[in-house]
Amino acid sequence: MTAGEAFELHNAMRQYGIPGSVTPADPDDLEGKWLVVDADGQDITAHALTRATVARNRRPERGFVIAR
């Protein structure tokens, strides 16, 4: 994932409460590949991307129906 994609994923993770830290794979190359890691330092990028996609596509479960 690029730096721009990492920024967007980080915002989605914060918005939807998805745990993890977005970090560059190589701290010396901020334009290179980025990863999402958990508290133990394991790569959970695929899991975080899936959760963010599901959260973005979720419809509200409650709401109002207004008949005209």
Residue, then its C-alpha position, 0 to 999 in steps of 0.5 A: m500500500t502506498a503512503g496515500e492509501a495508508f493515509e486513507l486507511h488510517n482515517a477509516m481505521r480511526q473513524y470505525g474504531i479498527p485497531g492497529s498502527v499504520t507504519p512504513a515497512d522500511p522507516d527510511d523509505l516513506e514513499g515505499k510500502w506501508l503496513v498495518v501492524d497490531a500491538d504485537g507487531q504482526d502484519i494485519t494489513a489484509h485484515a484491516l483493509t477488509r474491515a475498513t471496506v466492510a465498515r464503509n459499505r455497511r448500511p444503517e440498521r435503524g432509521f426513519v421511514i417517512a411516508r408521503 
